[in-house]
Amino acid sequence: MNYDIKIITKQENTPTFWYGGMSAELTTYPPSSSFAKRDFLWRLGFAKIDIPESNFSALPGVSRHLMVTNGKMTIEHVGQYTKTLSELEVDNFIGDFETKTHGICSVFNLMTRENYKGSLFPLIINHKSSHELSHSISYNEEIVSVCLYPLAGSFKIIINNHSFAIHTGDLLRIDCMESDSSVKFNLVNESYEPCKIIVSIIYK
């Protein structure tokens, strides 16, 4: 399998401010798209919610995957359901919902549109150990990108015979150049502290 590799460092992330706190867009597809223009097919971003209650923007036709990275929130989809999320817990919902949040926290977002889908989950690699990251989807679908974002710690990974070191706050984006319904990577944590990673799988 051939991959196109991009590392977006935390220094490259320009924060923007909204009425409830700060946010940053980590990566989007197509490359020239943005959340502001609403022309993305998929995007990753994070936000800090610094007020006790907030309202999410309506995003019709967008599938949303939200993970709490620090703190705790109760997310309320008016007329649908309410869910309390602690650190590293995820809620999957559609942007058509009227959504409110209660609680001060930080969150990581994966959004997809049209024929793109996504999966968001945490991965913790213990100190001085390795982990084989393996993920498969339906045979009639294809993985288009795997993104790894370390919340704490760092890891090394070998792709296309090249070694990459990824540090806290950096995003590793691995775009698949060939059609396949599964991926497998070996991640190594060489430090004496656990490495906490957010894994995003984008497929269609």
Buried (B, 14 or more C-beta within 10 A) or exposed (E): BEBEEBEBEEEEBEEEEEEBBBBBBBBBBEEEBEBEEEEBBBBBBBBBBBEEEBEBEEBEEBBBBBBBBEBBBBBBBEEEEEBBBEBBBBBEBBBBBEBBBBBBBBBBBBBBBEEBBBBBBBBBBEEEEBBEBEBEBEEEBBBBBBBBBBBEBBBBBEBEEEEBEBEEBBBBBBBBEEEBBEBEBBBBBBEEEBBBBBBBBBBB
